[in-house]
Amino acid sequence: MAFGARILKTGLAVTLSLYLSALLHFTSPVGAAIAAIFAMQPSIYRSWRYFLDQIQTSTMGAVIALLGGMLLSNEPIAVGLVCILVIMISMKMNRADTIGLTLVTVISVMEASGQWEFALTRFLLTLTGIISAFVINIAVFPPQPRKQYIKQIENVFTGLSLLLRTAVSHEMKESVFRDEKKALESSIKSLEEKYGLFEEEQKQLRRAKYSQTRQLVVYKNLLSSLQKGFEVLEAVDRHYFQADRTEKTDELFDRHLEQLIKYHEHILLKFQEKLKPGSNDTDPLSEDNDRFLEKAIEGYNTERSGLLRLSVVAAAIYDYGYQLERLDRVADQILRMTGEDKENTSEPEELQG
């Protein structure tokens, strides 16, 4: 696992929580450190939401734990029953992501067996940890998921390009191909999680700006293109080499994949504003992609199972090409709109999701 900003910030949040606990003369600062670890989030928006949600559930949990300690003492079965009750209430409140730290608060408070001063101290320790994580997340290397997303898109495409260019030709060692493919799959999942952050944030905005909506659609199309490319790798791995093929078939698939990769690369250059809108150094793909399925099976004389396997691969490649054409139209629209007056309020068809 690579050393990153979030790892550093978690350490700093723990340190800050321990210093604050010492400054406030808390006898056992471990609870604050645990809370700081739980509270570190990947975006400022999520940090703020977690801060608000955790205060609600931790307060609820502390109150129930205090009452439980007063009525039932701190017997293990009583602690377990209170934890079950708190989990059920948290789920009912749609605060499932705060359950872990809330239960830590509950157990700490129930240890007091109804002594509210001790319970209050435990609750304040939890708040100290949450606040420490929130402050560090904002003040130190604040999360910039959008910049990270674009950078990761470029890195993932580099890996995808290498694998697609060698998939049909089978030039890469099989063990290396498997490792690279697994790493690529992990990177795409990471992108999906980052996109989920953007989507979550936008859904919470009552009136999202048009530019924000447009940006979200761009991110979705960039991600979808990589996902479609990975689906091609999966199809090739599962079906292509199990079908009897001719040299002409290999050449057709390899040539079309090379063309699609160049097309994808060209589109990403457009998003980086290094090319003019509408410029294209590749052959138009619309007609060629529409006829690709037909070309792939034309004159293919073999058993039906082999024909079906090639058809699956060809369909995945066709779908990848179709997504690239859509992404290209979005890139052209974005470049034109950035050069036009911002008063243009009409939404292009490609940006309607």
C-alpha positions as CSV (number, residue, x, y, z in Angstrom):
1,M,0.0,0.0,0.0
2,A,1.4,3.4,-1.1
3,F,2.0,6.1,1.5
4,G,-0.6,8.8,0.9
5,A,-2.1,12.0,2.3
6,R,-4.9,10.1,4.1
7,I,-2.4,7.9,6.0
8,L,-0.5,11.0,7.1
9,K,-3.6,12.8,8.1
10,T,-4.9,9.9,10.2
11,G,-1.6,9.9,12.1
12,L,-1.8,13.6,12.6
13,A,-5.5,13.4,13.7
14,V,-4.6,10.8,16.3
15,T,-1.7,12.9,17.5
16,L,-3.9,16.0,17.8
17,S,-6.6,14.1,19.6
18,L,-4.1,12.9,22.2
19,Y,-2.7,16.3,22.7
20,L,-6.1,17.8,23.2
21,S,-7.1,15.1,25.6
22,A,-4.0,15.9,27.7
23,L,-4.7,19.6,27.5
24,L,-8.3,19.0,28.7
25,H,-6.9,16.7,31.5
26,F,-8.8,13.5,30.3
27,T,-7.5,10.6,32.3
28,S,-7.8,8.0,29.4
29,P,-7.2,9.6,26.0
30,V,-7.4,6.3,24.0
31,G,-11.1,6.9,23.2
32,A,-10.3,10.1,21.4
33,A,-7.6,8.5,19.3
34,I,-10.0,5.7,18.3
35,A,-12.6,8.2,17.4
36,A,-10.1,10.2,15.2
37,I,-9.2,7.0,13.3
38,F,-12.9,6.2,12.6
39,A,-13.7,9.8,11.6
40,M,-11.1,10.4,8.9
41,Q,-13.0,10.6,5.6
42,P,-12.0,10.8,1.9
43,S,-13.7,14.2,1.2
44,I,-14.5,17.4,3.0
45,Y,-18.2,17.0,2.3
46,R,-18.2,13.5,3.7
47,S,-16.2,14.7,6.7
48,W,-18.8,17.3,7.5
49,R,-21.7,14.8,7.0
50,Y,-19.9,12.3,9.2
51,F,-19.3,14.9,11.8
52,L,-23.0,15.8,12.0
53,D,-24.2,12.2,11.8
54,Q,-21.7,11.0,14.4
55,I,-22.7,13.7,16.9
56,Q,-26.3,12.6,16.6
57,T,-25.8,8.9,16.9
58,S,-23.0,9.2,19.6
59,T,-25.3,11.4,21.7
60,M,-28.2,9.0,21.3
61,G,-25.9,6.1,22.1
62,A,-24.4,7.8,25.2
63,V,-27.9,8.6,26.6
64,I,-29.1,5.1,26.1
65,A,-25.9,3.7,27.5
66,L,-26.2,5.9,30.5
67,L,-29.7,4.8,31.2
68,G,-28.8,1.2,30.5
69,G,-25.9,1.5,33.0
70,M,-28.2,3.0,35.6
71,L,-30.9,0.4,35.2
72,L,-28.9,-2.7,34.3
73,S,-25.4,-2.0,35.5
74,N,-22.5,-3.0,33.3
75,E,-23.0,-6.7,33.1
76,P,-21.9,-8.2,29.8
77,I,-25.4,-9.2,28.8
78,A,-26.7,-5.7,29.5
79,V,-23.9,-4.2,27.4
80,G,-24.8,-6.6,24.5
81,L,-28.5,-5.8,24.7
82,V,-27.8,-2.0,24.7
83,C,-25.5,-2.4,21.7
84,I,-28.2,-4.3,19.8
85,L,-30.7,-1.5,20.6
86,V,-28.3,1.2,19.5
87,I,-27.6,-0.6,16.2
88,M,-31.3,-0.9,15.5
89,I,-31.9,2.7,16.1
90,S,-28.9,3.8,14.1
91,M,-30.1,1.7,11.1
92,K,-33.6,3.2,11.5
93,M,-31.9,6.7,11.3
94,N,-30.0,5.7,8.2
95,R,-26.7,6.2,10.0
96,A,-25.2,2.8,9.4
97,D,-21.7,4.2,8.7
98,T,-21.5,5.7,12.2
99,I,-22.4,2.5,14.1
100,G,-18.8,1.4,14.7
101,L,-17.7,4.5,16.6
102,T,-21.2,4.8,18.3
103,L,-20.7,1.4,19.8
104,V,-17.3,2.3,21.1
105,T,-19.0,5.3,22.8
106,V,-21.8,3.0,24.2
107,I,-19.3,0.5,25.7
108,S,-17.2,3.3,27.2
109,V,-20.2,5.0,28.8
110,M,-21.7,1.7,30.1
111,E,-18.4,1.0,31.9
112,A,-19.4,3.9,34.2
113,S,-22.5,1.9,35.5
114,G,-24.7,5.0,35.6
115,Q,-22.1,7.5,36.8
116,W,-22.9,10.4,34.6
117,E,-19.7,12.4,35.2
118,F,-17.6,9.5,34.0
119,A,-20.0,8.9,31.1
120,L,-19.8,12.6,30.1
121,T,-16.0,12.4,30.1
122,R,-16.1,9.4,27.8
123,F,-18.6,11.1,25.4
124,L,-16.3,14.3,25.3
125,L,-13.4,12.0,24.4
126,T,-15.3,10.8,21.4
127,L,-16.2,14.3,20.3
128,T,-12.5,15.3,20.7
129,G,-11.4,12.6,18.3
130,I,-14.1,13.5,15.8
131,I,-13.3,17.2,15.8
132,S,-9.5,16.5,15.6
133,A,-10.1,14.4,12.4
134,F,-12.4,17.0,10.9
135,V,-9.9,19.8,11.5
136,I,-6.9,17.9,10.2
137,N,-8.8,16.8,7.1
138,I,-9.6,20.4,6.2
139,A,-6.3,22.0,7.3
140,V,-3.7,19.5,6.0
141,F,-3.7,18.5,2.3
142,P,-7.5,19.0,2.0
143,P,-9.0,16.3,-0.3
144,Q,-9.1,17.2,-4.0
145,P,-11.0,14.2,-5.4
146,R,-11.7,15.9,-8.8
147,K,-8.0,16.5,-9.5
148,Q,-7.2,13.0,-8.2
149,Y,-9.9,11.5,-10.4
150,I,-8.6,13.0,-13.6
151,K,-5.1,12.0,-12.8
152,Q,-6.2,8.5,-12.0
153,I,-8.2,8.3,-15.3
154,E,-5.0,9.0,-17.2
155,N,-3.1,6.4,-15.2
156,V,-5.8,3.7,-15.6
157,F,-6.0,4.4,-19.4
158,T,-2.2,3.8,-19.7
159,G,-2.7,0.4,-18.1
160,L,-5.8,-0.4,-20.2
161,S,-4.0,0.6,-23.4
162,L,-1.1,-1.7,-22.7
163,L,-3.3,-4.7,-22.0
164,L,-5.7,-4.1,-24.9
165,R,-2.8,-3.7,-27.4
166,T,-1.4,-7.1,-26.3
167,A,-4.6,-9.0,-25.6
168,V,-5.2,-10.5,-29.0
169,S,-1.6,-10.7,-30.1
170,H,-0.9,-12.6,-26.8
171,E,2.6,-11.0,-26.6
172,M,2.6,-10.4,-22.9
173,K,3.5,-13.3,-20.5
174,E,0.4,-14.8,-19.1
175,S,1.4,-14.3,-15.4
176,V,2.2,-10.6,-16.1
177,F,-1.0,-10.1,-18.0
178,R,-3.0,-11.6,-15.0
179,D,-1.2,-9.3,-12.5
180,E,-1.7,-6.2,-14.7
181,K,-5.3,-7.0,-15.3
182,K,-6.0,-7.5,-11.6
183,A,-4.3,-4.2,-10.8
184,L,-6.4,-2.5,-13.5
185,E,-9.6,-3.9,-12.0
186,S,-8.6,-2.6,-8.6
187,S,-7.9,0.9,-10.1
188,I,-11.3,1.0,-11.8
189,K,-13.0,0.1,-8.6
190,S,-11.2,2.9,-6.9
191,L,-12.4,5.3,-9.6
192,E,-16.0,4.0,-9.1
193,E,-15.7,4.9,-5.4
194,K,-14.5,8.4,-6.2
195,Y,-17.3,8.9,-8.7
196,G,-19.7,7.8,-5.9
197,L,-18.3,10.7,-3.8
198,F,-19.2,13.2,-6.5
199,E,-22.6,11.7,-7.1
200,E,-23.3,11.7,-3.3
201,E,-22.3,15.3,-3.0
202,Q,-24.4,16.4,-5.9
203,K,-27.5,14.6,-4.7
204,Q,-27.3,16.6,-1.4
205,L,-27.2,19.9,-3.2
206,R,-30.7,21.4,-3.5
207,R,-29.9,23.3,-6.7
208,A,-26.8,22.1,-8.3
209,K,-25.2,24.5,-10.8
210,Y,-25.4,23.5,-14.5
211,S,-21.6,23.4,-14.6
212,Q,-21.5,20.9,-11.7
213,T,-24.1,18.7,-13.5
214,R,-22.1,18.8,-16.7
215,Q,-18.9,17.9,-14.9
216,L,-20.6,14.9,-13.2
217,V,-21.7,13.6,-16.6
218,V,-18.2,14.0,-18.0
219,Y,-16.8,12.0,-15.1
220,K,-19.4,9.3,-15.7
221,N,-18.6,9.0,-19.4
222,L,-14.9,8.9,-18.7
223,L,-15.4,6.1,-16.2
224,S,-17.8,4.2,-18.4
225,S,-15.3,4.2,-21.3
226,L,-12.7,2.6,-19.1
227,Q,-15.2,0.1,-17.8
228,K,-16.2,-0.9,-21.4
229,G,-12.5,-1.3,-22.2
230,F,-12.0,-3.6,-19.2
231,E,-15.1,-5.6,-20.3
232,V,-13.3,-6.2,-23.6
233,L,-10.3,-7.6,-21.7
234,E,-12.6,-9.9,-19.8
235,A,-14.3,-11.1,-23.0
236,V,-11.0,-11.8,-24.7
237,D,-9.6,-13.7,-21.7
238,R,-12.7,-15.9,-21.3
239,H,-13.7,-16.5,-24.9
240,Y,-11.3,-15.4,-27.6
241,F,-8.5,-18.0,-27.3
242,Q,-11.1,-20.8,-26.7
243,A,-12.4,-20.3,-30.3
244,D,-10.7,-21.6,-33.4
245,R,-9.5,-18.5,-35.4
246,T,-7.6,-17.7,-38.6
247,E,-4.8,-15.2,-39.0
248,K,-7.3,-13.0,-40.7
249,T,-9.5,-13.0,-37.7
250,D,-6.6,-12.2,-35.3
251,E,-5.6,-9.3,-37.6
252,L,-9.1,-7.9,-37.8
253,F,-9.6,-7.9,-34.0
254,D,-6.1,-6.6,-33.3
255,R,-6.4,-3.8,-35.8
256,H,-9.7,-2.7,-34.6
257,L,-8.6,-2.7,-31.0
258,E,-5.5,-0.6,-31.9
259,Q,-7.8,1.9,-33.7
260,L,-10.1,2.2,-30.6
261,I,-7.2,2.7,-28.3
262,K,-5.8,5.5,-30.5
263,Y,-9.3,7.0,-30.6
264,H,-9.6,6.8,-26.8
265,E,-6.2,8.5,-26.3
266,H,-7.2,11.2,-28.8
267,I,-10.4,11.9,-26.8
268,L,-8.5,12.3,-23.5
269,L,-6.2,14.8,-25.2
270,K,-9.3,16.8,-26.1
271,F,-10.4,16.9,-22.4
272,Q,-6.9,18.2,-21.6
273,E,-7.6,21.0,-24.1
274,K,-4.6,20.1,-26.2
275,L,-6.6,19.6,-29.4
276,K,-9.2,21.6,-31.2
277,P,-12.9,20.6,-31.1
278,G,-13.9,18.2,-33.9
279,S,-10.3,17.3,-34.7
280,N,-9.6,13.6,-35.2
281,D,-6.4,11.9,-36.4
282,T,-8.1,8.6,-36.6
283,D,-10.5,7.2,-39.3
284,P,-14.2,7.8,-38.5
285,L,-15.4,4.9,-36.5
286,S,-19.1,5.1,-36.8
287,E,-19.5,3.0,-40.0
288,D,-16.6,0.8,-39.2
289,N,-17.8,0.1,-35.7
290,D,-21.4,-0.6,-36.9
291,R,-20.1,-3.2,-39.3
292,F,-17.6,-4.7,-36.9
293,L,-19.8,-7.5,-35.7
294,E,-20.6,-8.5,-39.2
295,K,-16.9,-8.4,-40.2
296,A,-15.8,-10.4,-37.2
297,I,-17.9,-13.5,-38.1
298,E,-17.9,-13.1,-41.9
299,G,-16.7,-16.3,-43.5
300,Y,-16.1,-17.9,-40.2
301,N,-16.6,-21.6,-40.7
302,T,-16.4,-23.6,-37.5
303,E,-18.6,-25.1,-34.8
304,R,-21.4,-22.9,-33.4
305,S,-19.8,-22.7,-29.9
306,G,-16.7,-21.1,-31.4
307,L,-18.7,-18.7,-33.5
308,L,-20.7,-17.6,-30.4
309,R,-17.4,-17.1,-28.4
310,L,-16.1,-14.7,-31.1
311,S,-19.4,-12.9,-31.2
312,V,-19.3,-12.2,-27.5
313,V,-15.8,-10.7,-27.9
314,A,-16.9,-8.7,-31.0
315,A,-19.9,-7.4,-29.1
316,A,-17.8,-6.2,-26.2
317,I,-15.4,-4.4,-28.6
318,Y,-18.4,-2.9,-30.4
319,D,-19.8,-1.6,-27.1
320,Y,-16.4,-0.1,-26.2
321,G,-16.3,1.7,-29.6
322,Y,-19.9,3.0,-29.1
323,Q,-19.0,4.4,-25.7
324,L,-16.0,6.1,-27.2
325,E,-18.1,7.8,-29.8
326,R,-20.4,9.1,-27.1
327,L,-17.4,10.3,-25.1
328,D,-16.0,12.1,-28.2
329,R,-19.2,14.0,-28.7
330,V,-19.2,15.1,-25.0
331,A,-15.5,16.2,-25.4
332,D,-16.4,18.3,-28.4
333,Q,-19.4,19.9,-26.7
334,I,-17.3,20.7,-23.6
335,L,-14.6,22.4,-25.6
336,R,-17.1,24.4,-27.6
337,M,-19.0,25.5,-24.5
338,T,-15.8,26.6,-22.7
339,G,-15.1,28.9,-25.7
340,E,-18.6,30.3,-25.8
341,D,-20.5,32.8,-23.7
342,K,-21.5,31.3,-20.3
343,E,-25.1,32.6,-20.9
344,N,-25.8,29.5,-23.1
345,T,-28.3,27.6,-21.1
346,S,-29.3,24.9,-23.6
347,E,-28.1,21.5,-22.5
348,P,-26.6,19.3,-25.2
349,E,-28.2,15.9,-25.8
350,E,-25.0,14.1,-24.9
351,L,-24.9,15.8,-21.5
352,Q,-28.4,14.6,-20.4
353,G,-26.9,11.5,-18.8
